[in-house]
Amino acid sequence: MTEVAFYHLEHAPLERVLPKLLEKAVERGYRALVRAGSPERVEALNTTLWTYDPDSFLAHGTAADGHSAEQPIYLTAGDENPNNAAVLVLVDGADYADIAPFERCLCVFDGNDPTAVAAARERWSRLKGGGHKATYWQQSAEGRWEQKG
């Protein structure tokens, strides 16, 4: 079963958190697939990953960039997995038809948005009911992640 980690954003936006989560995945030798809620959001996140830290480089791409199978991090609004990623990152409430092919799934949601929180709770119940191991991580005021469940 896929390990699922829920990341509850409260003190920093996705644009600051996502690059750090992806850096950790790449450091551990994983390829990642980031699924966003729309093509426009994919482009915004693409820009974020190019500009988040002038002293860092996080190789990634989208369908528009080509060489999809070679990308260590692939951004999409669709259900494809052209880079054969082991880590799936769901943002903006995006879902994925079947997470079973992935080793890990990170569900990142905005804790300041009641709709996002409700959707995360529903997803938690559905995935736990489907036999997946799920953990819950909450962002502290200092920006650290604390496992809560």
NORNOR-V766377 format. One record per backbone hydrogen bond with DSSP energy under -0.5 kcal/mol. CO is the residue of the C=O (numbers start at 1). NH is the residue of the N-H. Records with the same first field share a line. If there is no record, write none. Layout:
CO->NH ; NH
This chain:
2->133
3->105
4->135
5->7 ; 107
6->8 ; 137
7->9 ; 109
8->139
9->111
13->16 ; 17
14->18
16->20
17->21
18->22
19->23
20->24
21->25
22->26
23->27
24->28
25->30
26->29
31->86 ; 87
32->74
33->35 ; 89
34->36 ; 76
35->91
38->42
39->43
40->44
41->45
42->46
43->47
44->48
45->49
46->50
47->51
48->52
53->56
57->59
61->75
62->65 ; 66
63->66
67->70 ; 71
68->71
72->32
73->61
74->34
76->36
81->84
86->103 ; 104
87->33
88->90 ; 106
89->35 ; 91
90->108
91->94
99->102
103->3
104->88
105->5 ; 107
106->90 ; 108
107->7 ; 109
109->9 ; 111
110->113
112->114
113->117
114->118
115->119
116->120
117->121
118->122
119->123
120->124
121->125
122->126
123->127
124->128
125->129
126->130
127->132
128->131
132->134
133->4
135->6
136->148 ; 149
137->8
138->146
140->143
144->140 ; 146
146->138
